[in-house]
Structure formats: C-alpha cells, structure tokens
C-alpha cells in the first residue's frame, strides 16, 4: 500500500488509514479527562495509562516532585546536580540533558521550525504547537488550512 499524498509505503490498508490521518489532521480519539485528541486509539490508551491512571510512586527528596518510574526519578535528580556538563554556546548556562540544551538554544537563535497547520503560526517546540492547537483549533480539526 502506498500513500497517495507523500508516497510512503505501508504494509496494509489499516496502517495506511492511520497514516492518512497525518495529512488530514484527523484526531478521532479523545481523552474524556483532559480533552486531548489522538490519531490512534492505542495512543489514547497509552496517554490515559501514563497521565490519568498511574500513580507517581517515586519521590524526589530534594524538591518533592513525583515520578512514575525509578528511571524517571534518576533522570530528574540530575537537574539538581551542581555539575552540568553541557553548556549553551551563547550564554554559558549549564544543562544536564541534551534535549534541554537544544530547546534553550532555540530561544537564542529564534528558530521556530514548527508551524500550525490551520493558521501557520510558528513555534519553537512541538509542545508549544500542540498547546496552541488544543487551545485554538481543537474543534476545527476537519477544516481546511487558512
């Protein structure tokens, strides 16, 4: 099976149907707790499990934040370390995680690689774009681009 929009080859009609939702912006599965929408039912189920039903059992002794797993707590604890091996080339601010440094650098260079499919507003992060979509366009998911 091949996508008639982008040419991606997929193994069956079901995966093609799910893939096409990327192009149509269709998000048919909605979380009843927080109203966030998803392309696939499996993504909705994972979201509910990770955000609305699991208990955060692992507490940070420094700041009190709670995490779902020991690994997440271990990663979180690094934010409290005095030693931050990664530093911003523009201002020298230190970071423990490369992803955090990358997001910080985007603020310096003004790059906004994520654009809204409905109004073309630009965003520095995918998270900002997603929040914008939920707040401004969630009920317009089947409307064409402006």
GIDA-V678668 format. One record per helix or strand of 3 or more residues. SS is the DSSP state (alpha for helix, beta for strand). FROM is the first residue (numbers start at 1). TO is the last residue. Records with the same first field share a line. If there is no record, write none. Layout:
SS = FROM-TO + FROM-TO
This chain:
alpha = 13-24 + 41-53 + 70-80 + 98-109 + 126-136 + 138-140
